Amino acid sequence: MRSLRGRLVLAAGLVLAAFVVLTGLALDRAFSAAAIHAQEAKLRGLTYALLGAADIDARSVQVSLPQLGDPRLQQPGSGLYALIADARGHVVWASPSLLTSPVAVASSPVGEWHFMREQGGGADRFRLAFGVRWTPDSGGQRYTFVVGERATAYVAQLSEFRRTLAFWLSGAAILLLFSLAGVLRWGLSPLRTLSTELGRVERGEVQHIGGRYPTELAPLASSLNALLTHERSRQTRYRHALDDLAHSLKTPLSVLRGLSARDGLSGAGERRVAEQVGRMDQIVAYQLNRASAGAAHGLMAPMPLAPSVMRVIAALQRAYRDRGLRFETSVPEGLSGRIDENDLLELVGNLLDNAAKWTRGRIAVRLIRDTDGLVLTVEDDGPGFDPGEVDHLLERGARADTHIEGQGIGLAVVCELARSYGGAVEITRSRMGGASVGVSLPNA
């Protein structure tokens, strides 16, 4: 997940879910233990009542049912029962509510309580047994007093508690999650503001990052503003210095052109001097162009690309009108990119000019945006390149054919421009039979 807010909400949600589950388990265990303890206390109270209502002598065991207090002991099948067993485990008295008396009852030691929950065989009930030794004048016999009750009420109470607990814990968790999301949204709002301001800078709407930021983000905003100011002033200084350098170089180059004619050079010598002066002029112009194109691409405002491509094509159609070149263009009208216009003109111009020199008449231009960023492809139907020459052709000054006019730096210029935008150049065989040069620009 790439969203910082989404990651924080997810992490908070997982922690909250774990907290709710653990809290629910703890409360469920606590309630269950309390309910069982209450059940034991209830049965113990009934046992004391049974001890008080019992009249035992050497010949018989009698119990006054009204003294027990709970009328359910007199209702057959009510789920609450009481019985008294002798030392051999034989039942000597049972409440009317017990429909079937057990064959034998395990004796309990005198003075010890035994509480348990009996499950299985279709029965689920709580049982409490207490061992006593009756007074010597009544025979001094040992007896086990047993009371029991179905667990139906306990199970229903526990189920109701669990439903109520799940409802309220779920509601509280949802409420807390929304509260956490709101708190995170409020806490991260300065980051969203900073991101919005950076977007405005990239689109060219403002020159600096504005707004007031918390203590943690204020140094970052100040540093970004300082970086933007430094970058713009550096570009301005470079532009002025390079303009001065260009003006300074124009005069020596003009003198060299004039000297070649006045010093009696003619024919091949004059053409050679003119070619070398033109090459120096082109190299100087290129270097000046590249040195001035040092802006950070991420802070450029996006520009439409189709008009610049069409300008280059129109210029080449005029320059090569005698050859009747046909350009097949595939550039979406709404396509834009963060690329300097001069860099784009240089890229498209060099590639199309090379294709125009080698083509038999057809040139295809395609500019798209895919997962690799902007991708510019120029194809022609010329003779193409020998696969063994591809690496050599990307070197400065290399030319596929010295008979074709040029300085041999076009593809090298394209390579340097592509690298400045984090991309690369790939030369392959065109579907039209000639060369295909593809340039990827991930950062454009």
C-alpha positions in Angstrom: 0.0 0.0 0.0 1.6 3.3 -1.1 -0.7 5.7 0.7 0.7 6.7 4.1 -2.8 7.4 5.4 -4.0 4.0 4.2 -1.0 2.3 5.8 -1.6 4.0 9.1 -5.4 3.3 9.1 -4.7 -0.3 8.2 -2.1 -0.7 11.0 -4.5 1.1 13.5 -7.3 -1.2 12.3 -5.3 -4.3 12.9 -4.2 -3.2 16.3 -7.7 -2.2 17.2 -9.1 -5.5 16.0 -6.6 -7.4 18.1 -7.4 -5.3 21.1 -11.2 -5.8 20.6 -10.8 -9.6 20.2 -8.5 -9.9 23.3 -10.8 -7.6 25.3 -13.8 -9.7 24.3 -12.1 -12.9 25.3 -11.1 -11.5 28.6 -14.6 -10.2 29.4 -16.2 -13.4 28.3 -13.9 -15.4 30.5 -14.5 -13.1 33.4 -18.3 -13.2 33.0 -18.3 -16.9 32.6 -16.3 -17.4 35.8 -18.5 -15.0 37.7 -21.7 -16.7 36.5 -20.3 -20.1 37.5 -19.3 -18.7 40.9 -22.8 -17.3 41.3 -24.3 -20.7 40.4 -22.1 -22.4 43.0 -23.1 -19.9 45.6 -26.8 -20.4 44.8 -26.5 -24.2 45.1 -24.5 -23.9 48.3 -27.3 -21.8 49.8 -29.8 -24.4 48.8 -27.6 -27.1 50.4 -27.7 -25.1 53.7 -31.5 -24.9 53.4 -31.6 -28.7 52.8 -29.4 -29.3 55.9 -31.8 -27.1 58.0 -35.0 -28.9 56.6 -33.7 -32.5 57.1 -34.9 -34.6 60.0 -32.8 -37.7 60.2 -32.9 -40.5 62.8 -31.7 -44.1 62.9 -34.8 -45.3 61.1 -35.8 -42.7 58.5 -34.8 -39.5 56.7 -37.5 -36.8 56.4 -37.2 -33.3 54.7 -39.7 -30.5 55.1 -40.1 -29.2 51.6 -41.7 -25.9 52.5 -38.5 -25.0 54.5 -36.4 -25.4 51.3 -38.0 -22.2 50.0 -37.7 -22.9 46.2 -41.0 -24.3 44.9 -39.3 -25.8 41.8 -38.1 -28.7 44.1 -41.7 -29.8 44.2 -42.3 -29.6 40.5 -41.4 -32.7 38.6 -38.9 -32.1 35.8 -38.3 -28.5 36.8 -34.5 -28.9 36.4 -33.7 -28.2 40.0 -33.3 -31.2 42.3 -32.0 -32.3 45.7 -31.2 -35.7 47.2 -29.6 -37.3 50.2 -27.5 -40.5 50.0 -26.1 -42.6 52.7 -22.5 -43.7 53.2 -23.0 -46.6 50.7 -24.2 -44.2 48.0 -27.8 -45.3 48.2 -30.4 -42.5 47.7 -32.4 -42.3 50.9 -34.4 -39.2 50.0 -35.0 -37.2 46.7 -37.0 -34.2 45.9 -40.2 -34.6 43.8 -38.6 -32.7 41.0 -36.1 -35.5 40.3 -38.0 -37.9 38.0 -35.4 -40.6 38.0 -33.1 -41.2 41.0 -29.5 -42.3 40.3 -28.7 -45.9 41.2 -25.7 -44.8 43.3 -24.1 -41.5 44.4 -20.4 -41.0 45.0 -19.8 -40.2 48.7 -18.1 -37.0 49.6 -15.7 -36.8 52.6 -17.2 -35.2 55.7 -17.0 -31.4 55.5 -15.9 -31.2 51.8 -17.7 -29.5 49.0 -17.5 -30.8 45.4 -18.9 -28.5 42.7 -18.9 -29.6 39.0 -20.6 -29.2 35.7 -21.8 -32.5 34.3 -22.1 -32.6 30.5 -22.7 -35.6 28.2 -25.4 -38.1 27.6 -27.9 -35.3 26.7 -27.4 -33.7 30.2 -25.9 -30.4 31.0 -26.2 -29.4 34.7 -24.4 -28.1 37.7 -24.0 -30.4 40.7 -22.8 -29.6 44.3 -22.2 -32.4 46.8 -21.4 -31.9 50.6 -20.5 -34.7 53.0 -21.8 -34.6 56.6 -21.8 -36.9 59.7 -25.1 -36.7 61.5 -25.3 -36.3 65.2 -24.6 -39.4 67.4 -28.0 -39.4 68.9 -29.4 -39.8 65.4 -27.3 -42.7 64.6 -24.0 -40.9 63.7 -24.2 -42.0 60.1 -22.4 -40.3 57.2 -24.6 -38.7 54.4 -24.0 -36.9 51.2 -26.3 -34.0 50.4 -26.5 -33.3 46.7 -28.2 -30.4 44.9 -28.2 -29.8 41.2 -29.7 -27.6 38.5 -29.8 -27.7 34.7 -27.4 -25.3 33.0 -30.1 -23.9 30.7 -30.3 -20.6 32.4 -26.5 -20.2 32.6 -26.1 -21.0 28.9 -28.9 -18.6 27.9 -27.4 -15.9 30.1 -23.9 -16.5 28.7 -25.2 -16.4 25.1 -27.1 -13.1 25.7 -24.0 -11.6 27.3 -21.9 -12.7 24.3 -24.4 -11.2 21.8 -24.5 -7.9 23.8 -20.7 -7.8 24.1 -20.2 -8.5 20.4 -22.6 -5.7 19.5 -21.2 -3.1 21.7 -17.5 -4.0 21.1 -18.1 -4.0 17.3 -19.9 -0.6 17.6 -17.1 0.8 19.7 -14.4 -0.6 17.3 -16.1 1.0 14.3 -16.6 4.3 16.1 -12.9 4.2 17.2 -11.7 3.3 13.7 -13.6 6.2 12.2 -12.3 8.4 15.0 -8.7 7.2 14.3 -9.2 7.9 10.5 -10.4 11.4 11.3 -7.5 12.0 13.7 -5.0 10.7 11.1 -6.6 12.8 8.4 -6.3 15.9 10.6 -2.7 14.9 11.6 -1.6 14.3 8.0 -3.3 17.4 6.6 0.0 19.4 6.6 1.5 16.7 4.4 -1.4 16.9 2.0 -1.0 20.7 1.9 2.7 20.4 1.2 2.0 17.9 -1.6 -0.6 20.2 -3.1 1.9 23.1 -3.0 4.6 21.0 -4.7 2.0 20.1 -7.4 1.3 23.8 -7.9 5.1 24.5 -8.3 5.4 21.6 -10.8 2.5 23.0 -12.8 4.1 26.4 -12.8 1.3 28.1 -10.9 3.5 29.4 -8.1 7.2 29.9 -7.6 7.5 28.8 -4.0 5.9 26.6 -1.5 3.4 28.6 0.6 1.5 28.0 3.8 2.3 27.4 7.5 3.5 24.0 8.6 4.1 22.2 11.9 7.5 22.2 13.5 8.4 18.8 12.0 7.7 20.0 8.4 8.7 23.6 8.5 12.4 22.8 7.9 11.5 20.6 4.9 9.3 23.4 3.3 12.1 25.9 3.9 14.7 23.6 2.4 12.6 23.0 -0.7 12.0 26.7 -1.1 15.7 27.3 -0.8 16.4 24.6 -3.4 13.9 26.1 -5.8 15.4 29.6 -5.4 18.9 28.3 -5.8 18.0 26.3 -8.9 16.3 29.2 -10.6 19.1 31.6 -9.8 21.6 29.0 -11.1 19.7 28.6 -14.3 19.6 32.4 -14.7 23.3 32.7 -14.2 24.0 29.9 -16.6 21.8 31.4 -19.2 23.4 34.8 -19.0 26.9 33.4 -18.9 26.2 31.1 -21.9 24.6 33.9 -23.9 27.8 36.0 -23.3 29.9 33.0 -24.4 27.8 32.5 -27.5 28.2 36.2 -28.5 31.9 36.0 -27.8 32.4 32.9 -30.1 30.4 34.3 -33.0 33.0 36.9 -33.8 36.0 34.4 -34.1 33.9 32.0 -36.2 32.9 34.8 -38.5 36.5 35.8 -38.9 37.5 32.3 -39.7 34.8 32.1 -42.4 36.1 35.4 -43.9 39.8 34.4 -43.8 39.1 31.3 -45.8 38.0 33.4 -48.8 40.5 36.2 -48.4 43.5 33.9 -48.0 42.9 32.4 -51.4 41.3 29.1 -50.4 39.0 27.7 -53.0 37.4 24.5 -54.0 38.0 21.5 -51.7 40.1 23.6 -49.2 37.3 26.2 -48.8 34.7 23.5 -48.4 36.8 21.8 -45.8 37.3 24.9 -43.8 33.6 25.8 -44.1 32.7 22.3 -43.0 35.0 22.4 -39.9 33.8 25.9 -39.0 30.2 24.8 -39.3 31.0 21.8 -37.2 32.5 24.0 -34.5 29.5 26.2 -34.6 27.1 23.2 -34.2 29.2 21.7 -31.4 29.3 25.0 -29.5 25.5 25.5 -30.0 24.8 22.0 -28.8 27.0 22.4 -25.7 25.5 25.7 -24.8 22.0 24.1 -25.2 22.9 21.2 -23.0 24.6 23.2 -20.3 21.5 25.5 -20.0 19.1 22.5 -19.8 19.9 21.7 -16.1 16.5 22.2 -14.6 15.0 19.5 -12.4 12.5 17.7 -14.6 10.2 16.9 -11.6 9.6 20.6 -11.0 8.8 21.5 -14.6 5.2 22.3 -15.6 3.9 19.7 -18.1 3.7 20.9 -21.7 1.8 19.6 -24.7 4.1 17.6 -26.9 2.2 17.3 -30.2 2.7 20.9 -31.3 6.5 20.7 -31.0 6.7 17.4 -32.9 4.6 18.9 -35.7 6.8 22.0 -35.9 9.9 19.8 -36.5 8.0 17.8 -39.1 6.9 21.0 -40.9 10.5 22.3 -40.9 11.8 19.0 -42.4 9.1 18.9 -45.0 10.3 22.4 -46.2 14.0 21.4 -46.1 13.4 18.2 -48.0 10.6 19.2 -50.2 12.4 18.0 -53.3 12.4 14.5 -52.0 8.7 14.3 -51.3 9.0 12.7 -47.9 5.9 11.2 -46.3 5.6 11.4 -42.5 3.3 9.0 -40.6 2.6 10.6 -37.2 1.1 9.0 -34.1 1.1 11.6 -31.3 -2.0 11.9 -29.1 -3.3 15.4 -29.0 -3.7 15.5 -25.2 -0.3 14.0 -24.5 1.9 16.1 -22.2 5.2 15.7 -20.4 7.7 17.3 -18.0 10.4 18.0 -20.6 12.1 21.2 -21.7 10.8 22.3 -25.1 14.3 22.8 -26.5 15.2 19.2 -25.4 12.2 17.8 -27.1 12.9 19.8 -30.3 16.5 18.5 -30.2 15.5 14.9 -29.7 12.8 14.9 -32.4 14.9 17.1 -34.8 18.0 14.9 -34.6 16.1 11.6 -35.0 13.9 12.9 -37.9 16.9 14.5 -39.6 18.9 11.3 -39.5 15.8 9.4 -40.8 15.3 11.9 -43.6 18.9 11.5 -44.8 18.6 7.7 -45.1 14.9 7.1 -46.0 13.6 6.2 -49.4 10.4 8.2 -48.7 8.5 7.0 -45.6 9.2 8.1 -42.0 7.0 7.0 -39.0 7.0 9.0 -35.8 5.2 7.7 -32.6 5.2 9.3 -29.2 3.3 7.5 -26.4 3.3 7.2 -22.6 3.5 3.7 -21.1 5.0 2.1 -18.0 8.5 3.4 -19.0 7.3 7.0 -19.2 7.4 8.8 -22.5 8.6 6.7 -25.5 9.6 8.3 -28.8 10.1 6.0 -31.8 11.3 7.1 -35.2 11.3 4.5 -38.1 12.3 4.8 -41.8 12.3 2.5 -44.8 16.0 3.1 -45.6 18.9 0.6 -45.6 19.0 0.4 -41.8 22.1 -0.2 -39.7 24.3 -3.2 -39.4 23.7 -4.7 -35.9 27.5 -4.6 -35.3 27.5 -0.9 -35.8 24.8 0.1 -33.2 27.2 0.7 -30.2 29.6 2.5 -32.5 26.9 4.8 -33.9 26.0 6.0 -30.4 29.5 7.5 -29.9 30.1 11.1 -30.5 31.3 11.8 -34.0 30.5 8.4 -35.4 28.8 8.2 -38.8 27.3 5.3 -40.7 28.4 6.7 -44.0 30.9 9.6 -44.5 29.3 10.3 -47.9 26.1 11.6 -46.2 26.4 15.2 -45.0 26.5 15.7 -41.2 28.7 16.1 -38.2 28.2 12.7 -36.6 27.0 13.9 -33.2 23.2 13.6 -33.7 22.7 10.2 -32.0 25.2 11.1 -29.3 23.1 14.2 -28.6 20.0 12.0 -28.4 21.8 9.5 -26.0 22.9 12.3 -23.6 19.4 13.9 -23.6 17.8 10.5 -22.9 20.2 9.9 -20.0 19.4 13.3 -18.5 15.8 12.1 -18.3 16.7 8.7 -16.8 16.2 6.9 -20.1 18.1 5.1 -22.9 18.3 4.7 -26.7 17.6 1.5 -28.5 18.3 0.9 -32.2 16.6 -2.0 -33.9 15.3 -3.0 -37.4 12.2 -1.1 -38.5 9.0 -2.9 -39.6 9.4 -0.8 -42.8 12.7 -2.4 -43.4 15.0 0.4 -42.3 16.2 1.6 -38.9 14.0 2.1 -35.8 15.3 4.3 -33.0 13.4 4.2 -29.7 14.0 6.7 -26.9 12.6 6.1 -23.4 12.2 9.1 -21.0 11.0 7.8 -17.6 11.4 11.2 -15.9 9.6 13.2 -18.5 
